[in-house]
Amino acid sequence: MKGEVSVIGLGVMGSALARALLSNGHRVTVWNRTSAKAEPLVRVGAVLAPSAASAVRASPIVLVCIEDYKATRSILGTEEVTPALAGRVLVELSTGTPQDARDADAWARERGIDYLDGAIMATPSQIGRPDTPIFVSGKETAFQRSEPVLKTLAGNLIYMGESVGSAFAWDLATLSCLFGALLGFFHGARLLESE
């Protein structure tokens, strides 16, 4: 059995993360506001925590992949959950901005949480492949502690350094370039069609 990890958030991406961890021999504890989403993962070996606090207490590394940082804070910022995070690595994989990452990092540091921010540059079906990229940034100690777990999810794991907003800056820059190129292509195609 490899390391223990908890996954909070079992949407399409969160479930893909938990499934990849289970497939690679990790002991995985899961929690979701709607517990029915955990049933397929429990059938293949995940442990369903009865609360977010118990999910956090179950593992030294906690991955969060939910709607956004505001939703993360609504779960992790409670009197029951926040103290349980102290001394653990919290890896935020929800959608956000560099400023969201900086705010979350400041919140975590004040509470003794080893924080890492990540941007998943893949679809759920690509999780666990050797070429799947995930950008991460934040405390180097958090990266060192969580690297084996994150490498399970993304063989092309890229640590961007301690400037915690870097992962999302790269994510947004990459997406801007990609979508800009696609829009340019479609615009060019329409110009050619019109002639």
N, C-alpha and C positions, 0 to 999 in steps of 0.2 A: 504494500500500500504506500503510495506517495503521500505528499503533504495534505493537510486539511485546509479546505477553503470554503467560504460561505458565499453564496450568490443571492443577492437581493434584487428582485425584479425578474419575472419569468415571462416577459413578452417573447416575441419571436427571437430577438437577439439574445436576451438573457437565458432563454432555454437552450439556445445553441451553445452558449458559453458553458453552461452546466453540463450539457451532454458531452462536449469535447473533454472536459475535465474528468468526467466519469469514465469515458472511453480510455483515458490514459492512466487510470488507476488511482486518481485522487479520491480522498474521502470528501464528499460534497454535501454540505448542508444548504438547503434552499428555503427561501421565504418569499411570499408574494401576498399582496393584500387580498387577492382572490386565490384561496388555497387550492381550488380545483385545478388551476394551471400547473400545480406541482405533481399531480397524479402520474402523468407519463414518466416523469423523472424518478419518482419514488419507485415505480415498477422496475427501473433499471439500476437501482442502488442508491439514489439520493436519500438523504434524511430530511424530512419536512420539519422545520422548526415551528413551534406553536406561536412564536412572536418574533418580531424583528430583533428584539433584545437577545432572545435565546439564540437566534441565528448568528448574531455578532459574537456572543460568548463562545460559540462552538468552534471557532477557528481563529488562527492568528492572522489570516488574510481574508479581507471582506471585499468582494467585488460588487459594485452597484451599477446596474444598467436599467434605468427607468426613464420616464419621459424627459425630465430635465432636472436641473440643479435645485429648483424650488421644490419639486416633488421629493428629491433626495433629502433636503433639509426638513421637510415635513415628517419624514420617517425617522431620520437619524438624530434630529434635533430635540427629541423628547427627553424628559427626565429619566425615563427608563433606559433608553438606548445610548445616549451620549456617554455616560460614565463607562459603559461596557466597551466602548471603542478605544479607550486609553491604552496605549502600548501596542495596539494592533496596527496593521497596515490597511489603510482604506484606499482602494483603487476605484476612482470615479470614472465610469465608462458611459455616462449618459451624454446626451447632446447638449452642447453649450458653447460658450465663447471663452477667449482668453481671460476676460474680466471675471466670468463665472469661476474659472479655475483659480484665479488669484483670491477671490472672496472665500472660496471653499478651503483653500490652503491656509488662509489666515484663521478661519474658524477652527480648522483641525489643529493647527499649531498651538492655539490657546488652550486646547483640551488634551494635549499630549498624544495626538494621533499622528502616526507616520503616514503622510498623505502622498498619493501619486495620482496624476490626472492623465487620462488616456483618450485617444480618438481612434475609433475602429474604422479602418479604411477598407471595409469588406462587407459583403452581404452575409446573412446568417449561414448560408450554405458553404461559404468559404472558410468559416471558423475551423481552426485545427489543422489547416494545411501548412506545408513548409514555406510557401511563398506568401501567405496572408500577412499584410502589414497592419500593425497597430503602432501608432506614435504614442509615447508616454513621456511625461516630464514631471519633475518634482524632486523631492528629497532623494538623494542618492541612496541613503540607507533603505528607504522604502522600495526603491528599484531593486537593490541587491536582495532584499528579503522576498520580493515577489517575482523576480525574474524567472525561476523555474516554472511557476504556475502560468505566467503570461506567455512563456515560450510554448507551452502546450496549446494555447489558443492561437498564437500567431508565430510561425517560424521566422517571419521577417519582422521581429520586434525591434523597434528603433527607439532608443533612449535619447531624448532631445536635451538633457541636462536639467539643472536645478531650477531654471526659470520656468515656473509652473505653467505659464500661459503658452509656452512654445508648442506643445502638442496640438492645441486647437488652432494656433496661428498657422501651423503647417497644414492642418486639415482644411481650414477655410481657404488658404492660398491655393492648395491643390484643387479643391472643388471649384473655386472661381476660375482657374485656368481651364479645367475640364469643361465646365458648362459654357464658358466664353467661347472655347473652340467649337463646341457643338452648335451653339447659336450662330457662330460665323459660318460653319459648314451649311446649316439649313438656309441661312440668308443667301449664301452663294448659290446654293442649289435652286432657290426660287428665282434668283436673277437669271440663271441659265435657262430655266423653264420658260420664263417670260419672253426670252429672245427666241 
